[in-house]
Amino acid sequence: MKTVLTYGTFDLLHKGHVRLLKRAATLRDKLIVELSSEKVKALKGKNASMFCENRKYASEEIKYVDLVIPENNWKQKVKDVLEYKVVYLLRTEGISTTKIKKDLGTD
């Protein structure tokens, strides 16, 4: 069984997120989404617009996703990269959460 893991905040869920998850799903038997927790966002000097619990719920409802887990610290990535298949996918051009926040004047 091939498991693919992707990381993200998945804040202000948009078509770019869904397209990324759809592409990742074609590469696996199981797709895990690891969401940046509020703690990890703070370490990056950023804030999410929604709490991790709400982002987790929304991500779990996407049909391509098999499991959603929180990213709680930097060391977690090393373990994950060794355990799961890692594939880097290009972002959807023209859309991002950063752009949406900027257009809304909230960033």
N, C-alpha and C positions, 0 to 999 in steps of 0.2 A: 504494500500500500504506500503510495507517494503522498506525503503531506507537504503543503506549501504554506508558508507563513508570510504575512505582510504586516507592516507596522503603519500606524497612522493615528491622527487625532480624530479624523472623521467628524469634524465639527462643521456645522452648517452643511449637512449632507447634500451633495449635488451630483449631477450626472457624471462628473469626472471620477468621483469616488466609486459609483456603481460600475462604470466602465472598467476601472482598474480591477475591481473585484471579479467582474465577469471574465476578464482576460486571465487573471490568476487562477480562476476556477477551471479553465480549460487545461491547465498544466498539472492537475492533481486528482487524487481520489478524495482528499480532505483538505479544506481551506480553513486556516486559523487566522483570525484578525487579532492583532495585539494592539490595544488602544492605549495611547499615552494617558497616564493618570494625571490628576491635577498636580501631584508631587513632581512628576517628570516634566510637565509643562513649566512649572515654576523654576526648575533647575535650568531650563532653556531661556528663562526670562520672558515667558509668554503665558497667556491665559486662554483657556477655551471658553467659547460662548455658552456651552452647555456642560453640565456636570457629566463625569465619566459614566455614571449610572444611566443617564438618558442617552448618551451616545452609544453605549453598549446595547441598550434595548433596540435602538434604531438599526444598528449594524446586524443584530441577530435576526431581524425581520427580512433581511436581504436574502433571497433564495440561494445565492451562490455560497453563502457563509455557513460553515459547519460548527464553528466554535469561536467565541469571542472571549479573550482574556485580557486583564489589565497589564500594562507595562508599568512596573513600580520602581525600577531602578536601572541604572546603566549596565550593571553586571549581568542582568537577565539576558541581554542581547547575545553575549558570548555563548552562553549555554544554548540559546535558541538556534543560533547559526550552526552550531555543531550538531544539533539534533534534527533540524528540519532542512528541506530544500530551500535555497535562497535564489530568487530570480528578481532582477531589477527590471521594472516595466516603466516605460515612458509615461509621463503625465499627459492628460488630455489637454491639448493646446487651447488657449483662450479662456480657460476657467480654472479658478482655484479659490479656496476659502479666503486666502489673503486678498485676492482681487475683490471678492464679494464684500468683505469687511471694509475695504478701502472705498468701494462704490457706495456703501451704506454710511460711510463716515464714522465707522466704529473702530477703526484700527489706528 
